[in-house]
Amino acid sequence: MTIKTDIIIIGAGLTGLTLAFYLKKAGKNVLIIEKNDIVGGVIQTHEHDGFIYETGPNTGVLSNPELVQLFDDLKNDCELETANKASKQRWILKKGKWNALPSGAFSAIKTPLFSFKDKLKILGEPFRKKGTNPNETVAELVKRRMGKSFLDYAVDPFISGIYAGDPNKLVTKFALPKLYNLEQNYGSFIKGSIKKAKLPKTQLEKRATKEVFSTKGGLKNLISALEKNIEQKNIYKNCNNVTIEKSNNSFNTIFEHKDHNINIISKKIITTVGAYALPEILSFIDKKTLEPITNLEYAKVILTVAGYKNWKGIGLPAFGGLVPTVEKRNVLGILFPSSIFKNRTPEKGVILSVFMGGIKRPDLFEKSDNEIKQIAIEEINSTLNLDNIQPDFINIYKYQHAIPQYDEKSKKRFELISQLEKQHEGLLLAGNIRNGIGMADRVKQAVDIANSII
Ligand SMILES: Cc1cc2nc3c(=O)[nH]c(=O)nc-3n(C[C@H](O)[C@H](O)[C@H](O)COP(=O)(O)OP(=O)(O)OC[C@H]3O[C@@H](n4cnc5c(N)ncnc54)[C@H](O)[C@@H]3O)c2cc1C
């Protein structure tokens, strides 16, 4: 069967769906090709016995106007939910005790998380010279400007929470470009943040409040809203052996679908899949050429979700607890989704999302499900004061390619992506191989690409 369309998108995760939503809204003929039998990619929400929980990303940050606009555009089909104010604190584990991450000058002076020497060093941050090494790692930058204890007890756990990564390997310019630009443009994080806060903002920018967000009833409702608006007829699910061939100035996307071989001819192809999936899809580019993209390293992450109908541990008035590497525990952190969002559990219930593995502990990925459950329960019991209590349910979700690491190899990857896009007109390589890994980054990239096409 041969079909013609304007634009093909490979992958129906948040990037592909947002892209298709805006292209279709602008009147373009667009088809999505998805390997799985459901859409949403890593974003999936499960529901049973009065519990609603995420099995991929739990929360995002409302950090850009594109995301605010997306929720406005989908307001008839899903509702943005921002975090309960009571869950604002981030806890950090130090010597077996949780401490709130300081949120202001007073708490920063009082906190036991940072050394006295580094507290003084932070006061001098606005007066320090700016860095000159574009390949400086996050760890080098933070030690230079803020001190080692700030790296160990603020930035290292923060990097675990976002990248499941290693601050000694992530390059600031690629991994945390906003932070890098604050130093480069304003000479200091503190001065830069103050000056940026004073810049005039559009109404939409003002609504990008940096609050933690989900969708009422779980992130699946954002995905369903996108799917509904794109319409089923424009989404091919269960597609196997997807491969693209080039013929003159168009592309043939060939795949197996429900016992049929389908060939779709289009002028534009946008991939949103991971780097590891590209060689098979881009059959017209040799594998060696693609290496600077396919050598992208991913953190493996294990998410264990534990549900308690009648919680008996300590109160959880926080976003969750992050565990610094220097504490030498088996978890990256424990998130408290039922403290962050409303109606996620039965009345006295609690949901905990325990993250393990990451770049520093790939060994945990090799453990059996029973061992992982055991580790998760032990860590919950010992850090949240539960007396050897078993959860009412505990489920494990493993991600071999959870989070791409924007390390020193990123420059070459970004250069090759631009080069291939110029060389093969109509080809766009999107997804979290570039432009950031968070959900807000995914939406911004999709909107930017859609606008460039429209
Ligand atoms: C465990 C975990 C926790 C996370 N936590 C957070 C968080 O708290 N906050 C946050 O902002 N972000 C978080 N992220 C990151 C964020 O969820 C992702 O970056 C984002 O959802 C990726 O969306 P995407 O569409 O680019 O990719 P994906 O969701 O990976 O979608 C890609 C799609 O392509 C499909 N596909 C792959 N290969 C093929 C092929 N050969 N043919 C056809 N289709 C194919 C896949 O099936 C998938 O549906 C987390 C990610 C993970 C894994």
The ligand as an SDF file (V2000), in Angstrom:
LIG
                    3D

 53 58  0  0  0  0  0  0  0  0999 V2000
   11.9140    7.3440   34.1450 C   0  0  0  0  0  0  0  0  0  0  0  0
   11.8770    8.7400   33.5650 C   0  0  0  0  0  0  0  0  0  0  0  0
   11.6190    9.8150   34.3960 C   0  0  0  0  0  0  0  0  0  0  0  0
   11.5810   11.0980   33.8750 C   0  0  0  0  0  0  0  0  0  0  0  0
   11.2750   12.1400   34.7080 N   0  0  0  0  0  0  0  0  0  0  0  0
   11.0780   13.3620   34.1940 C   0  0  0  0  0  0  0  0  0  0  0  0
   10.5710   14.4070   35.0200 C   0  0  0  0  0  0  0  0  0  0  0  0
   10.3210   14.2120   36.2230 O   0  0  0  0  0  0  0  0  0  0  0  0
   10.3680   15.6300   34.4520 N   0  0  0  0  0  0  0  0  0  0  0  0
   10.5950   15.8680   33.1240 C   0  0  0  0  0  0  0  0  0  0  0  0
   10.3670   16.9930   32.6530 O   0  0  0  0  0  0  0  0  0  0  0  0
   11.0760   14.8940   32.3270 N   0  0  0  0  0  0  0  0  0  0  0  0
   11.3160   13.6520   32.8280 C   0  0  0  0  0  0  0  0  0  0  0  0
   11.7620   12.6460   32.0210 N   0  0  0  0  0  0  0  0  0  0  0  0
   12.1330   12.9790   30.6390 C   0  0  0  0  0  0  0  0  0  0  0  0
   10.9310   13.1350   29.7370 C   0  0  0  0  0  0  0  0  0  0  0  0
    9.9170   12.2830   30.1560 O   0  0  0  0  0  0  0  0  0  0  0  0
   11.3170   12.7540   28.3040 C   0  0  0  0  0  0  0  0  0  0  0  0
   12.4290   13.5090   27.8560 O   0  0  0  0  0  0  0  0  0  0  0  0
   10.1870   12.9970   27.3180 C   0  0  0  0  0  0  0  0  0  0  0  0
    8.9530   12.4940   27.7870 O   0  0  0  0  0  0  0  0  0  0  0  0
   10.5930   12.3570   26.0090 C   0  0  0  0  0  0  0  0  0  0  0  0
    9.5940   12.5360   25.0430 O   0  0  0  0  0  0  0  0  0  0  0  0
    9.9090   12.1780   23.5420 P   0  0  0  0  0  0  0  0  0  0  0  0
    8.6560   12.2350   22.7820 O   0  0  0  0  0  0  0  0  0  0  0  0
   11.0310   13.0240   23.0500 O   0  0  0  0  0  0  0  0  0  0  0  0
   10.5000   10.6860   23.5920 O   0  0  0  0  0  0  0  0  0  0  0  0
    9.7610    9.3020   24.0050 P   0  0  0  0  0  0  0  0  0  0  0  0
    8.7680    9.4900   25.0710 O   0  0  0  0  0  0  0  0  0  0  0  0
   10.8590    8.3270   24.2230 O   0  0  0  0  0  0  0  0  0  0  0  0
    8.9870    8.9310   22.6820 O   0  0  0  0  0  0  0  0  0  0  0  0
    9.5950    8.3740   21.5540 C   0  0  0  0  0  0  0  0  0  0  0  0
    8.5750    7.4880   20.8580 C   0  0  0  0  0  0  0  0  0  0  0  0
    9.2070    6.9110   19.7130 O   0  0  0  0  0  0  0  0  0  0  0  0
    8.7790    5.5550   19.6090 C   0  0  0  0  0  0  0  0  0  0  0  0
    9.7780    4.8040   18.8320 N   0  0  0  0  0  0  0  0  0  0  0  0
   11.0140    4.4260   19.2150 C   0  0  0  0  0  0  0  0  0  0  0  0
   11.6260    3.7320   18.2330 N   0  0  0  0  0  0  0  0  0  0  0  0
   10.7550    3.6950   17.2030 C   0  0  0  0  0  0  0  0  0  0  0  0
   10.8160    3.1330   15.8860 C   0  0  0  0  0  0  0  0  0  0  0  0
   11.8790    2.4690   15.4740 N   0  0  0  0  0  0  0  0  0  0  0  0
    9.7290    3.2840   15.1030 N   0  0  0  0  0  0  0  0  0  0  0  0
    8.6330    3.9620   15.5210 C   0  0  0  0  0  0  0  0  0  0  0  0
    8.5320    4.5110   16.7430 N   0  0  0  0  0  0  0  0  0  0  0  0
    9.5670    4.3730   17.5580 C   0  0  0  0  0  0  0  0  0  0  0  0
    8.6960    5.0920   21.0510 C   0  0  0  0  0  0  0  0  0  0  0  0
    7.8910    3.9390   21.1850 O   0  0  0  0  0  0  0  0  0  0  0  0
    8.1010    6.3190   21.7170 C   0  0  0  0  0  0  0  0  0  0  0  0
    6.6930    6.2850   21.7460 O   0  0  0  0  0  0  0  0  0  0  0  0
   11.8260   11.3320   32.4980 C   0  0  0  0  0  0  0  0  0  0  0  0
   12.0920   10.2500   31.6600 C   0  0  0  0  0  0  0  0  0  0  0  0
   12.1200    8.9680   32.1730 C   0  0  0  0  0  0  0  0  0  0  0  0
   12.3940    7.8070   31.2610 C   0  0  0  0  0  0  0  0  0  0  0  0
  1  2  1  0
  2  3  1  0
  2 52  2  0
  3  4  2  0
  4  5  1  0
  4 50  1  0
  5  6  2  0
  6  7  1  0
  6 13  1  0
  7  8  2  0
  7  9  1  0
  9 10  1  0
 10 11  2  0
 10 12  1  0
 12 13  2  0
 13 14  1  0
 14 15  1  0
 14 50  1  0
 15 16  1  0
 16 17  1  0
 16 18  1  0
 18 19  1  0
 18 20  1  0
 20 21  1  0
 20 22  1  0
 22 23  1  0
 23 24  1  0
 24 25  2  0
 24 26  1  0
 24 27  1  0
 27 28  1  0
 28 29  2  0
 28 30  1  0
 28 31  1  0
 31 32  1  0
 32 33  1  0
 33 34  1  0
 33 48  1  0
 34 35  1  0
 35 36  1  0
 35 46  1  0
 36 37  1  0
 36 45  1  0
 37 38  2  0
 38 39  1  0
 39 40  1  0
 39 45  2  0
 40 41  1  0
 40 42  2  0
 42 43  1  0
 43 44  2  0
 44 45  1  0
 46 47  1  0
 46 48  1  0
 48 49  1  0
 50 51  2  0
 51 52  1  0
 52 53  1  0
M  END
$$$$
